[in-house]
Amino acid sequence: MMNNYLFVYHGGKEPESEEEFQSTIKAWQQWYEGMGNAVVDGGNPVGPNITVHAGGKVTNDGGSNPVTGYGVFKASDAEASAELASKCPILDAGGSVEVAQVFDMSQA
């Protein structure tokens, strides 16, 4: 049985030139293409983060490790999802990928 896994991207350096930007885009496209039907939602990069705290306090810091993007992918288990994430281009840019199984609450 296949499960969905949320990939949350953290960090990674911004491309410093148009050539580097194009190379980064190509790397992400190749990564997605290589995963085929494992891609449920390719996701997107995200903008500046805010953090909502208990009591309604809001800070404009995104916490200690702000999110830079996300995606949702199918895998047979946590190990297989980690294998998919291990090839993510954000790792080459100094970032990281947090992986968590998504539970379908409509089936509960």
Jmol script that loads the backbone (N, CA, C; Angstrom):
load data "model"
ATOM      1  N   MET A   1       0.839  -1.184   0.000  1.00  0.00           N
ATOM      2  CA  MET A   1       0.000   0.000   0.000  1.00  0.00           C
ATOM      3  C   MET A   1       0.886   1.251   0.000  1.00  0.00           C
ATOM      4  N   MET A   2       0.519   2.215  -0.792  1.00  0.00           N
ATOM      5  CA  MET A   2       1.274   3.467  -0.874  1.00  0.00           C
ATOM      6  C   MET A   2       0.680   4.486   0.095  1.00  0.00           C
ATOM      7  N   ASN A   3       1.544   5.234   0.732  1.00  0.00           N
ATOM      8  CA  ASN A   3       1.139   6.304   1.637  1.00  0.00           C
ATOM      9  C   ASN A   3       1.637   7.633   1.077  1.00  0.00           C
ATOM     10  N   ASN A   4       1.001   8.702   1.487  1.00  0.00           N
ATOM     11  CA  ASN A   4       1.457  10.033   1.108  1.00  0.00           C
ATOM     12  C   ASN A   4       2.379  10.571   2.195  1.00  0.00           C
ATOM     13  N   TYR A   5       3.426  11.254   1.753  1.00  0.00           N
ATOM     14  CA  TYR A   5       4.393  11.865   2.663  1.00  0.00           C
ATOM     15  C   TYR A   5       4.565  13.331   2.307  1.00  0.00           C
ATOM     16  N   LEU A   6       4.506  14.164   3.333  1.00  0.00           N
ATOM     17  CA  LEU A   6       4.739  15.586   3.174  1.00  0.00           C
ATOM     18  C   LEU A   6       6.232  15.842   3.282  1.00  0.00           C
ATOM     19  N   PHE A   7       6.791  16.503   2.283  1.00  0.00           N
ATOM     20  CA  PHE A   7       8.181  16.922   2.313  1.00  0.00           C
ATOM     21  C   PHE A   7       8.176  18.422   2.593  1.00  0.00           C
ATOM     22  N   VAL A   8       8.795  18.820   3.672  1.00  0.00           N
ATOM     23  CA  VAL A   8       8.898  20.232   4.025  1.00  0.00           C
ATOM     24  C   VAL A   8      10.360  20.624   3.865  1.00  0.00           C
ATOM     25  N   TYR A   9      10.592  21.604   3.014  1.00  0.00           N
ATOM     26  CA  TYR A   9      11.950  22.042   2.711  1.00  0.00           C
ATOM     27  C   TYR A   9      12.331  23.200   3.635  1.00  0.00           C
ATOM     28  N   HIS A  10      13.547  23.123   4.160  1.00  0.00           N
ATOM     29  CA  HIS A  10      14.078  24.163   5.034  1.00  0.00           C
ATOM     30  C   HIS A  10      15.416  24.634   4.474  1.00  0.00           C
ATOM     31  N   GLY A  11      15.632  25.940   4.518  1.00  0.00           N
ATOM     32  CA  GLY A  11      16.932  26.491   4.151  1.00  0.00           C
ATOM     33  C   GLY A  11      17.237  26.397   2.675  1.00  0.00           C
ATOM     34  N   GLY A  12      18.508  26.348   2.393  1.00  0.00           N
ATOM     35  CA  GLY A  12      18.982  26.351   1.015  1.00  0.00           C
ATOM     36  C   GLY A  12      19.333  27.770   0.601  1.00  0.00           C
ATOM     37  N   LYS A  13      20.422  27.899  -0.136  1.00  0.00           N
ATOM     38  CA  LYS A  13      20.841  29.246  -0.534  1.00  0.00           C
ATOM     39  C   LYS A  13      20.165  29.644  -1.845  1.00  0.00           C
ATOM     40  N   GLU A  14      19.924  30.919  -1.968  1.00  0.00           N
ATOM     41  CA  GLU A  14      19.331  31.476  -3.182  1.00  0.00           C
ATOM     42  C   GLU A  14      20.348  31.456  -4.322  1.00  0.00           C
ATOM     43  N   PRO A  15      19.914  31.159  -5.543  1.00  0.00           N
ATOM     44  CA  PRO A  15      20.836  31.253  -6.683  1.00  0.00           C
ATOM     45  C   PRO A  15      21.368  32.677  -6.808  1.00  0.00           C
ATOM     46  N   GLU A  16      22.643  32.810  -7.144  1.00  0.00           N
ATOM     47  CA  GLU A  16      23.287  34.125  -7.190  1.00  0.00           C
ATOM     48  C   GLU A  16      23.388  34.705  -8.598  1.00  0.00           C
ATOM     49  N   SER A  17      23.039  33.908  -9.608  1.00  0.00           N
ATOM     50  CA  SER A  17      23.099  34.400 -10.984  1.00  0.00           C
ATOM     51  C   SER A  17      21.972  33.754 -11.776  1.00  0.00           C
ATOM     52  N   GLU A  18      21.730  34.284 -12.954  1.00  0.00           N
ATOM     53  CA  GLU A  18      20.701  33.711 -13.824  1.00  0.00           C
ATOM     54  C   GLU A  18      21.076  32.283 -14.219  1.00  0.00           C
ATOM     55  N   GLU A  19      22.347  32.042 -14.465  1.00  0.00           N
ATOM     56  CA  GLU A  19      22.793  30.698 -14.830  1.00  0.00           C
ATOM     57  C   GLU A  19      22.562  29.719 -13.677  1.00  0.00           C
ATOM     58  N   GLU A  20      22.877  30.151 -12.474  1.00  0.00           N
ATOM     59  CA  GLU A  20      22.662  29.306 -11.303  1.00  0.00           C
ATOM     60  C   GLU A  20      21.168  29.058 -11.087  1.00  0.00           C
ATOM     61  N   PHE A  21      20.352  30.091 -11.310  1.00  0.00           N
ATOM     62  CA  PHE A  21      18.902  29.950 -11.197  1.00  0.00           C
ATOM     63  C   PHE A  21      18.391  28.904 -12.184  1.00  0.00           C
ATOM     64  N   GLN A  22      18.812  28.998 -13.439  1.00  0.00           N
ATOM     65  CA  GLN A  22      18.376  28.051 -14.465  1.00  0.00           C
ATOM     66  C   GLN A  22      18.840  26.635 -14.146  1.00  0.00           C
ATOM     67  N   SER A  23      20.049  26.505 -13.632  1.00  0.00           N
ATOM     68  CA  SER A  23      20.574  25.202 -13.237  1.00  0.00           C
ATOM     69  C   SER A  23      19.759  24.606 -12.087  1.00  0.00           C
ATOM     70  N   THR A  24      19.371  25.448 -11.142  1.00  0.00           N
ATOM     71  CA  THR A  24      18.561  25.005 -10.011  1.00  0.00           C
ATOM     72  C   THR A  24      17.198  24.534 -10.483  1.00  0.00           C
ATOM     73  N   ILE A  25      16.556  25.299 -11.352  1.00  0.00           N
ATOM     74  CA  ILE A  25      15.247  24.922 -11.895  1.00  0.00           C
ATOM     75  C   ILE A  25      15.344  23.582 -12.618  1.00  0.00           C
ATOM     76  N   LYS A  26      16.389  23.404 -13.421  1.00  0.00           N
ATOM     77  CA  LYS A  26      16.581  22.160 -14.165  1.00  0.00           C
ATOM     78  C   LYS A  26      16.757  20.979 -13.215  1.00  0.00           C
ATOM     79  N   ALA A  27      17.520  21.173 -12.127  1.00  0.00           N
ATOM     80  CA  ALA A  27      17.727  20.098 -11.154  1.00  0.00           C
ATOM     81  C   ALA A  27      16.413  19.690 -10.504  1.00  0.00           C
ATOM     82  N   TRP A  28      15.584  20.667 -10.151  1.00  0.00           N
ATOM     83  CA  TRP A  28      14.284  20.353  -9.547  1.00  0.00           C
ATOM     84  C   TRP A  28      13.385  19.628 -10.558  1.00  0.00           C
ATOM     85  N   GLN A  29      13.361  20.078 -11.797  1.00  0.00           N
ATOM     86  CA  GLN A  29      12.544  19.430 -12.833  1.00  0.00           C
ATOM     87  C   GLN A  29      12.982  17.982 -13.033  1.00  0.00           C
ATOM     88  N   GLN A  30      14.277  17.747 -13.084  1.00  0.00           N
ATOM     89  CA  GLN A  30      14.781  16.384 -13.265  1.00  0.00           C
ATOM     90  C   GLN A  30      14.428  15.504 -12.071  1.00  0.00           C
ATOM     91  N   TRP A  31      14.489  16.064 -10.872  1.00  0.00           N
ATOM     92  CA  TRP A  31      14.134  15.306  -9.674  1.00  0.00           C
ATOM     93  C   TRP A  31      12.668  14.896  -9.726  1.00  0.00           C
ATOM     94  N   TYR A  32      11.790  15.854 -10.047  1.00  0.00           N
ATOM     95  CA  TYR A  32      10.361  15.531 -10.161  1.00  0.00           C
ATOM     96  C   TYR A  32      10.111  14.487 -11.242  1.00  0.00           C
ATOM     97  N   GLU A  33      10.714  14.673 -12.414  1.00  0.00           N
ATOM     98  CA  GLU A  33      10.531  13.718 -13.517  1.00  0.00           C
ATOM     99  C   GLU A  33      11.007  12.328 -13.128  1.00  0.00           C
ATOM    100  N   GLY A  34      12.093  12.244 -12.382  1.00  0.00           N
ATOM    101  CA  GLY A  34      12.629  10.964 -11.955  1.00  0.00           C
ATOM    102  C   GLY A  34      11.733  10.218 -10.981  1.00  0.00           C
ATOM    103  N   MET A  35      10.842  10.928 -10.315  1.00  0.00           N
ATOM    104  CA  MET A  35       9.941  10.284  -9.358  1.00  0.00           C
ATOM    105  C   MET A  35       8.644   9.804 -10.003  1.00  0.00           C
ATOM    106  N   GLY A  36       8.378  10.215 -11.235  1.00  0.00           N
ATOM    107  CA  GLY A  36       7.194   9.739 -11.951  1.00  0.00           C
ATOM    108  C   GLY A  36       5.909   9.917 -11.170  1.00  0.00           C
ATOM    109  N   ASN A  37       5.148   8.806 -11.034  1.00  0.00           N
ATOM    110  CA  ASN A  37       3.835   8.893 -10.393  1.00  0.00           C
ATOM    111  C   ASN A  37       3.897   8.986  -8.867  1.00  0.00           C
ATOM    112  N   ALA A  38       5.083   9.058  -8.293  1.00  0.00           N
ATOM    113  CA  ALA A  38       5.207   9.278  -6.849  1.00  0.00           C
ATOM    114  C   ALA A  38       4.832  10.714  -6.481  1.00  0.00           C
ATOM    115  N   VAL A  39       4.821  11.612  -7.474  1.00  0.00           N
ATOM    116  CA  VAL A  39       4.489  13.010  -7.214  1.00  0.00           C
ATOM    117  C   VAL A  39       2.967  13.141  -7.092  1.00  0.00           C
ATOM    118  N   VAL A  40       2.507  13.484  -5.888  1.00  0.00           N
ATOM    119  CA  VAL A  40       1.082  13.721  -5.642  1.00  0.00           C
ATOM    120  C   VAL A  40       0.793  15.203  -5.842  1.00  0.00           C
ATOM    121  N   ASP A  41       1.615  16.048  -5.228  1.00  0.00           N
ATOM    122  CA  ASP A  41       1.519  17.504  -5.343  1.00  0.00           C
ATOM    123  C   ASP A  41       2.943  18.023  -5.322  1.00  0.00           C
ATOM    124  N   GLY A  42       3.415  18.507  -6.447  1.00  0.00           N
ATOM    125  CA  GLY A  42       4.784  18.987  -6.546  1.00  0.00           C
ATOM    126  C   GLY A  42       5.097  20.125  -5.598  1.00  0.00           C
ATOM    127  N   GLY A  43       4.068  20.758  -5.049  1.00  0.00           N
ATOM    128  CA  GLY A  43       4.274  21.820  -4.082  1.00  0.00           C
ATOM    129  C   GLY A  43       4.803  23.080  -4.711  1.00  0.00           C
ATOM    130  N   ASN A  44       5.372  23.924  -3.878  1.00  0.00           N
ATOM    131  CA  ASN A  44       5.886  25.218  -4.303  1.00  0.00           C
ATOM    132  C   ASN A  44       6.861  25.748  -3.271  1.00  0.00           C
ATOM    133  N   PRO A  45       7.691  26.701  -3.679  1.00  0.00           N
ATOM    134  CA  PRO A  45       8.447  27.442  -2.675  1.00  0.00           C
ATOM    135  C   PRO A  45       7.460  28.341  -1.931  1.00  0.00           C
ATOM    136  N   VAL A  46       7.830  28.785  -0.753  1.00  0.00           N
ATOM    137  CA  VAL A  46       6.969  29.671   0.022  1.00  0.00           C
ATOM    138  C   VAL A  46       7.699  30.964   0.345  1.00  0.00           C
ATOM    139  N   GLY A  47       6.926  31.983   0.672  1.00  0.00           N
ATOM    140  CA  GLY A  47       7.477  33.291   1.002  1.00  0.00           C
ATOM    141  C   GLY A  47       7.828  33.407   2.472  1.00  0.00           C
ATOM    142  N   PRO A  48       7.986  34.622   2.927  1.00  0.00           N
ATOM    143  CA  PRO A  48       8.339  34.859   4.329  1.00  0.00           C
ATOM    144  C   PRO A  48       7.365  34.164   5.285  1.00  0.00           C
ATOM    145  N   ASN A  49       7.901  33.637   6.364  1.00  0.00           N
ATOM    146  CA  ASN A  49       7.122  32.886   7.349  1.00  0.00           C
ATOM    147  C   ASN A  49       6.744  33.752   8.530  1.00  0.00           C
ATOM    148  N   ILE A  50       5.578  33.476   9.095  1.00  0.00           N
ATOM    149  CA  ILE A  50       5.202  34.029  10.387  1.00  0.00           C
ATOM    150  C   ILE A  50       4.966  32.854  11.315  1.00  0.00           C
ATOM    151  N   THR A  51       5.070  33.090  12.602  1.00  0.00           N
ATOM    152  CA  THR A  51       4.801  32.052  13.589  1.00  0.00           C
ATOM    153  C   THR A  51       3.670  32.538  14.489  1.00  0.00           C
ATOM    154  N   VAL A  52       2.629  31.715  14.623  1.00  0.00           N
ATOM    155  CA  VAL A  52       1.519  32.029  15.514  1.00  0.00           C
ATOM    156  C   VAL A  52       1.726  31.228  16.794  1.00  0.00           C
ATOM    157  N   HIS A  53       1.796  31.922  17.905  1.00  0.00           N
ATOM    158  CA  HIS A  53       2.055  31.313  19.205  1.00  0.00           C
ATOM    159  C   HIS A  53       0.756  31.195  20.000  1.00  0.00           C
ATOM    160  N   ALA A  54       0.783  30.398  21.051  1.00  0.00           N
ATOM    161  CA  ALA A  54      -0.353  30.297  21.955  1.00  0.00           C
ATOM    162  C   ALA A  54      -0.730  31.694  22.436  1.00  0.00           C
ATOM    163  N   GLY A  55      -2.016  31.926  22.582  1.00  0.00           N
ATOM    164  CA  GLY A  55      -2.471  33.237  23.021  1.00  0.00           C
ATOM    165  C   GLY A  55      -2.611  34.234  21.890  1.00  0.00           C
ATOM    166  N   GLY A  56      -2.301  33.791  20.666  1.00  0.00           N
ATOM    167  CA  GLY A  56      -2.473  34.651  19.504  1.00  0.00           C
ATOM    168  C   GLY A  56      -1.300  35.542  19.160  1.00  0.00           C
ATOM    169  N   LYS A  57      -0.197  35.440  19.884  1.00  0.00           N
ATOM    170  CA  LYS A  57       0.980  36.242  19.553  1.00  0.00           C
ATOM    171  C   LYS A  57       1.524  35.797  18.195  1.00  0.00           C
ATOM    172  N   VAL A  58       1.863  36.753  17.359  1.00  0.00           N
ATOM    173  CA  VAL A  58       2.405  36.478  16.023  1.00  0.00           C
ATOM    174  C   VAL A  58       3.774  37.120  15.909  1.00  0.00           C
ATOM    175  N   THR A  59       4.755  36.336  15.444  1.00  0.00           N
ATOM    176  CA  THR A  59       6.086  36.870  15.189  1.00  0.00           C
ATOM    177  C   THR A  59       6.421  36.645  13.716  1.00  0.00           C
ATOM    178  N   ASN A  60       7.196  37.540  13.162  1.00  0.00           N
ATOM    179  CA  ASN A  60       7.562  37.473  11.740  1.00  0.00           C
ATOM    180  C   ASN A  60       8.918  36.815  11.548  1.00  0.00           C
ATOM    181  N   ASP A  61       9.086  35.621  12.139  1.00  0.00           N
ATOM    182  CA  ASP A  61      10.396  34.988  12.084  1.00  0.00           C
ATOM    183  C   ASP A  61      10.376  33.568  11.536  1.00  0.00           C
ATOM    184  N   GLY A  62       9.223  32.945  11.442  1.00  0.00           N
ATOM    185  CA  GLY A  62       9.166  31.580  10.936  1.00  0.00           C
ATOM    186  C   GLY A  62       9.789  30.552  11.866  1.00  0.00           C
ATOM    187  N   GLY A  63      10.053  30.934  13.094  1.00  0.00           N
ATOM    188  CA  GLY A  63      10.630  29.977  14.037  1.00  0.00           C
ATOM    189  C   GLY A  63      12.115  29.773  13.818  1.00  0.00           C
ATOM    190  N   SER A  64      12.649  28.726  14.434  1.00  0.00           N
ATOM    191  CA  SER A  64      14.092  28.500  14.379  1.00  0.00           C
ATOM    192  C   SER A  64      14.562  27.900  13.059  1.00  0.00           C
ATOM    193  N   ASN A  65      13.656  27.333  12.271  1.00  0.00           N
ATOM    194  CA  ASN A  65      14.032  26.700  11.011  1.00  0.00           C
ATOM    195  C   ASN A  65      12.924  26.952   9.983  1.00  0.00           C
ATOM    196  N   PRO A  66      12.830  28.158   9.431  1.00  0.00           N
ATOM    197  CA  PRO A  66      11.717  28.520   8.560  1.00  0.00           C
ATOM    198  C   PRO A  66      11.562  27.600   7.347  1.00  0.00           C
ATOM    199  N   VAL A  67      10.324  27.393   6.980  1.00  0.00           N
ATOM    200  CA  VAL A  67       9.977  26.592   5.805  1.00  0.00           C
ATOM    201  C   VAL A  67      10.289  27.399   4.549  1.00  0.00           C
ATOM    202  N   THR A  68      10.866  26.725   3.532  1.00  0.00           N
ATOM    203  CA  THR A  68      11.123  27.393   2.256  1.00  0.00           C
ATOM    204  C   THR A  68      10.303  26.782   1.120  1.00  0.00           C
ATOM    205  N   GLY A  69       9.617  25.647   1.383  1.00  0.00           N
ATOM    206  CA  GLY A  69       8.773  25.029   0.371  1.00  0.00           C
ATOM    207  C   GLY A  69       8.221  23.711   0.861  1.00  0.00           C
ATOM    208  N   TYR A  70       7.424  23.058  -0.002  1.00  0.00           N
ATOM    209  CA  TYR A  70       6.793  21.797   0.368  1.00  0.00           C
ATOM    210  C   TYR A  70       6.461  20.986  -0.886  1.00  0.00           C
ATOM    211  N   GLY A  71       6.129  19.724  -0.694  1.00  0.00           N
ATOM    212  CA  GLY A  71       5.609  18.839  -1.730  1.00  0.00           C
ATOM    213  C   GLY A  71       4.990  17.633  -1.056  1.00  0.00           C
ATOM    214  N   VAL A  72       4.161  16.894  -1.787  1.00  0.00           N
ATOM    215  CA  VAL A  72       3.559  15.667  -1.274  1.00  0.00           C
ATOM    216  C   VAL A  72       3.874  14.542  -2.261  1.00  0.00           C
ATOM    217  N   PHE A  73       4.381  13.423  -1.728  1.00  0.00           N
ATOM    218  CA  PHE A  73       4.840  12.326  -2.575  1.00  0.00           C
ATOM    219  C   PHE A  73       4.349  10.989  -2.033  1.00  0.00           C
ATOM    220  N   LYS A  74       4.153  10.017  -2.920  1.00  0.00           N
ATOM    221  CA  LYS A  74       3.752   8.662  -2.544  1.00  0.00           C
ATOM    222  C   LYS A  74       4.985   7.802  -2.338  1.00  0.00           C
ATOM    223  N   ALA A  75       4.910   6.957  -1.313  1.00  0.00           N
ATOM    224  CA  ALA A  75       5.978   5.983  -1.082  1.00  0.00           C
ATOM    225  C   ALA A  75       5.377   4.814  -0.299  1.00  0.00           C
ATOM    226  N   SER A  76       6.027   3.676  -0.368  1.00  0.00           N
ATOM    227  CA  SER A  76       5.520   2.484   0.308  1.00  0.00           C
ATOM    228  C   SER A  76       5.683   2.549   1.814  1.00  0.00           C
ATOM    229  N   ASP A  77       6.708   3.261   2.289  1.00  0.00           N
ATOM    230  CA  ASP A  77       6.947   3.370   3.727  1.00  0.00           C
ATOM    231  C   ASP A  77       7.897   4.536   3.988  1.00  0.00           C
ATOM    232  N   ALA A  78       8.185   4.770   5.273  1.00  0.00           N
ATOM    233  CA  ALA A  78       9.036   5.903   5.650  1.00  0.00           C
ATOM    234  C   ALA A  78      10.422   5.806   5.028  1.00  0.00           C
ATOM    235  N   GLU A  79      10.975   4.611   4.971  1.00  0.00           N
ATOM    236  CA  GLU A  79      12.311   4.442   4.397  1.00  0.00           C
ATOM    237  C   GLU A  79      12.320   4.806   2.914  1.00  0.00           C
ATOM    238  N   ALA A  80      11.284   4.395   2.194  1.00  0.00           N
ATOM    239  CA  ALA A  80      11.202   4.717   0.770  1.00  0.00           C
ATOM    240  C   ALA A  80      11.022   6.219   0.562  1.00  0.00           C
ATOM    241  N   SER A  81      10.256   6.868   1.453  1.00  0.00           N
ATOM    242  CA  SER A  81      10.086   8.318   1.333  1.00  0.00           C
ATOM    243  C   SER A  81      11.408   9.033   1.605  1.00  0.00           C
ATOM    244  N   ALA A  82      12.169   8.536   2.573  1.00  0.00           N
ATOM    245  CA  ALA A  82      13.473   9.129   2.870  1.00  0.00           C
ATOM    246  C   ALA A  82      14.420   8.966   1.683  1.00  0.00           C
ATOM    247  N   GLU A  83      14.322   7.848   0.993  1.00  0.00           N
ATOM    248  CA  GLU A  83      15.149   7.630  -0.201  1.00  0.00           C
ATOM    249  C   GLU A  83      14.808   8.652  -1.283  1.00  0.00           C
ATOM    250  N   LEU A  84      13.506   8.910  -1.493  1.00  0.00           N
ATOM    251  CA  LEU A  84      13.105   9.939  -2.460  1.00  0.00           C
ATOM    252  C   LEU A  84      13.657  11.301  -2.040  1.00  0.00           C
ATOM    253  N   ALA A  85      13.517  11.622  -0.763  1.00  0.00           N
ATOM    254  CA  ALA A  85      13.970  12.924  -0.256  1.00  0.00           C
ATOM    255  C   ALA A  85      15.485  13.071  -0.341  1.00  0.00           C
ATOM    256  N   SER A  86      16.202  11.973  -0.270  1.00  0.00           N
ATOM    257  CA  SER A  86      17.669  12.039  -0.265  1.00  0.00           C
ATOM    258  C   SER A  86      18.246  12.561  -1.573  1.00  0.00           C
ATOM    259  N   LYS A  87      17.427  12.613  -2.603  1.00  0.00           N
ATOM    260  CA  LYS A  87      17.880  13.105  -3.906  1.00  0.00           C
ATOM    261  C   LYS A  87      17.376  14.514  -4.201  1.00  0.00           C
ATOM    262  N   CYS A  88      16.740  15.143  -3.209  1.00  0.00           N
ATOM    263  CA  CYS A  88      16.166  16.480  -3.399  1.00  0.00           C
ATOM    264  C   CYS A  88      17.267  17.513  -3.641  1.00  0.00           C
ATOM    265  N   PRO A  89      17.085  18.363  -4.648  1.00  0.00           N
ATOM    266  CA  PRO A  89      18.094  19.379  -4.959  1.00  0.00           C
ATOM    267  C   PRO A  89      18.367  20.378  -3.833  1.00  0.00           C
ATOM    268  N   ILE A  90      17.435  20.548  -2.914  1.00  0.00           N
ATOM    269  CA  ILE A  90      17.681  21.511  -1.833  1.00  0.00           C
ATOM    270  C   ILE A  90      18.860  21.084  -0.967  1.00  0.00           C
ATOM    271  N   LEU A  91      19.130  19.787  -0.929  1.00  0.00           N
ATOM    272  CA  LEU A  91      20.259  19.293  -0.141  1.00  0.00           C
ATOM    273  C   LEU A  91      21.585  19.808  -0.691  1.00  0.00           C
ATOM    274  N   ASP A  92      21.666  19.926  -2.022  1.00  0.00           N
ATOM    275  CA  ASP A  92      22.880  20.455  -2.653  1.00  0.00           C
ATOM    276  C   ASP A  92      23.057  21.949  -2.393  1.00  0.00           C
ATOM    277  N   ALA A  93      21.973  22.620  -1.975  1.00  0.00           N
ATOM    278  CA  ALA A  93      22.023  24.056  -1.701  1.00  0.00           C
ATOM    279  C   ALA A  93      22.146  24.332  -0.204  1.00  0.00           C
ATOM    280  N   GLY A  94      22.462  23.290   0.579  1.00  0.00           N
ATOM    281  CA  GLY A  94      22.656  23.475   2.013  1.00  0.00           C
ATOM    282  C   GLY A  94      21.392  23.394   2.837  1.00  0.00           C
ATOM    283  N   GLY A  95      20.282  23.005   2.218  1.00  0.00           N
ATOM    284  CA  GLY A  95      19.019  22.896   2.932  1.00  0.00           C
ATOM    285  C   GLY A  95      18.772  21.493   3.449  1.00  0.00           C
ATOM    286  N   SER A  96      17.563  21.276   3.953  1.00  0.00           N
ATOM    287  CA  SER A  96      17.180  19.970   4.468  1.00  0.00           C
ATOM    288  C   SER A  96      15.733  19.680   4.085  1.00  0.00           C
ATOM    289  N   VAL A  97      15.350  18.411   4.205  1.00  0.00           N
ATOM    290  CA  VAL A  97      13.981  17.979   3.924  1.00  0.00           C
ATOM    291  C   VAL A  97      13.451  17.266   5.154  1.00  0.00           C
ATOM    292  N   GLU A  98      12.351  17.768   5.679  1.00  0.00           N
ATOM    293  CA  GLU A  98      11.640  17.113   6.770  1.00  0.00           C
ATOM    294  C   GLU A  98      10.549  16.271   6.122  1.00  0.00           C
ATOM    295  N   VAL A  99      10.425  15.010   6.515  1.00  0.00           N
ATOM    296  CA  VAL A  99       9.462  14.093   5.899  1.00  0.00           C
ATOM    297  C   VAL A  99       8.501  13.582   6.967  1.00  0.00           C
ATOM    298  N   ALA A 100       7.195  13.641   6.668  1.00  0.00           N
ATOM    299  CA  ALA A 100       6.191  13.144   7.606  1.00  0.00           C
ATOM    300  C   ALA A 100       5.054  12.494   6.831  1.00  0.00           C
ATOM    301  N   GLN A 101       4.590  11.349   7.325  1.00  0.00           N
ATOM    302  CA  GLN A 101       3.460  10.685   6.683  1.00  0.00           C
ATOM    303  C   GLN A 101       2.199  11.521   6.873  1.00  0.00           C
ATOM    304  N   VAL A 102       1.398  11.591   5.816  1.00  0.00           N
ATOM    305  CA  VAL A 102       0.122  12.310   5.852  1.00  0.00           C
ATOM    306  C   VAL A 102      -0.958  11.276   6.087  1.00  0.00           C
ATOM    307  N   PHE A 103      -1.781  11.493   7.105  1.00  0.00           N
ATOM    308  CA  PHE A 103      -2.878  10.571   7.410  1.00  0.00           C
ATOM    309  C   PHE A 103      -4.176  11.132   6.855  1.00  0.00           C
ATOM    310  N   ASP A 104      -4.934  10.293   6.177  1.00  0.00           N
ATOM    311  CA  ASP A 104      -6.206  10.681   5.577  1.00  0.00           C
ATOM    312  C   ASP A 104      -7.290  10.583   6.647  1.00  0.00           C
ATOM    313  N   MET A 105      -7.682  11.719   7.205  1.00  0.00           N
ATOM    314  CA  MET A 105      -8.662  11.738   8.286  1.00  0.00           C
ATOM    315  C   MET A 105     -10.071  11.402   7.794  1.00  0.00           C
ATOM    316  N   SER A 106     -10.305  11.474   6.482  1.00  0.00           N
ATOM    317  CA  SER A 106     -11.624  11.105   5.972  1.00  0.00           C
ATOM    318  C   SER A 106     -11.843   9.605   6.075  1.00  0.00           C
ATOM    319  N   GLN A 107     -10.770   8.835   6.269  1.00  0.00           N
ATOM    320  CA  GLN A 107     -10.852   7.391   6.391  1.00  0.00           C
ATOM    321  C   GLN A 107     -10.920   6.952   7.855  1.00  0.00           C
ATOM    322  N   ALA A 108     -10.872   7.904   8.780  1.00  0.00           N
ATOM    323  CA  ALA A 108     -10.851   7.575  10.222  1.00  0.00           C
ATOM    324  C   ALA A 108     -12.223   7.171  10.715  1.00  0.00           C
TER     325      ALA A 108
END
end "model"
wireframe off; spacefill off
backbone 0.3
color backbone group
